[in-house]
Every structure is written in C-alpha cells, then in structure tokens.
Amino acid sequence: MTVEEYLEHQPEEETADSKQISSILDSEVEVWHRVHWRLSEELFLFWYIWLKDNTKMVEGFVEEVKSALNTRQT
C-alpha cells in the first residue's frame, strides 16, 4: 500500500492534521540542515586557522610519529 492509497482511506480531518505535521517537520528539518552547515563552516574555519597558525608544530609531530614508527619497525 502506498502513502497515497493510505491517505485516500483516512478521514479528511486526519489527512489535514498529517499534512500540517508533515509541513512542520519539513520546516524543522530545513532549520536543522542550515544549523548543521553553519556549524560545519565554523568548524572548518576554526581548524583552517589553527592549522595555519600551528603548521610547524604539526610538522614536528608528524616527524616524531614517523621516526617512532621507523625505530619500532627496525
């Protein structure tokens, strides 16, 4: 049974309520989608600036990890 077939057998009042609830949920989803993208953009900007400011430290850490792996393998 499809959604359309199900709604055809529902009383008109319940169908109207379902459409109103669906509309509210759709608007909520849209809001949360925008919030998610906004947070993602801010996190990206934060990590970009942090990495830009701390490139030397990250490079040093990577070299330490590489040398630790090399000494462990030998």
C-alpha positions in Angstrom: 0.0 0.0 0.0 1.4 3.4 -1.0 1.2 6.5 1.1 -1.3 8.0 -1.3 -3.6 4.9 -1.0 -3.3 5.1 2.8 -4.3 8.8 2.8 -7.2 8.2 0.5 -8.8 6.0 3.2 -8.2 8.4 6.0 -10.9 10.9 7.2 -10.3 14.4 5.8 -9.6 15.8 9.3 -6.7 13.3 9.9 -5.3 14.0 6.5 -5.2 17.7 7.2 -3.6 17.1 10.5 -1.0 14.8 8.9 -0.2 17.4 6.3 0.2 20.1 8.9 2.5 17.9 11.0 4.5 17.0 7.9 4.8 20.7 7.0 6.1 21.5 10.5 8.6 18.6 10.4 9.8 19.7 7.0 10.5 23.2 8.2 12.3 21.8 11.3 14.5 19.6 9.1 15.3 22.7 7.0 16.3 24.7 10.0 18.5 21.9 11.4 20.0 21.4 8.0 21.0 25.1 7.9 22.3 24.9 11.5 24.4 21.8 10.6 26.0 23.6 7.6 26.7 26.7 9.7 28.4 24.7 12.4 30.4 22.8 9.7 31.6 26.0 8.2 32.6 27.4 11.5 34.5 24.2 12.4 36.3 24.2 9.1 37.3 27.8 9.6 38.5 27.1 13.1 40.6 24.1 12.0 41.9 26.0 9.0 43.1 28.9 11.1 44.5 26.6 13.8 46.5 24.6 11.2 47.7 27.7 9.5 49.0 29.1 12.9 50.4 25.7 14.1 51.9 24.2 10.9 55.4 23.9 12.3 54.1 22.2 15.4 52.0 19.7 13.3 55.0 19.0 11.0 57.2 18.3 14.1 54.6 15.9 15.5 54.3 14.1 12.2 58.1 13.7 12.1 58.1 12.3 15.6 55.5 9.8 14.7 57.4 8.8 11.6 60.6 8.3 13.5 58.9 6.4 16.2 57.4 4.1 13.6 60.8 3.7 11.9 62.5 2.8 15.1 59.7 0.3 16.0 60.0 -1.5 12.7 63.8 -1.9 12.9 
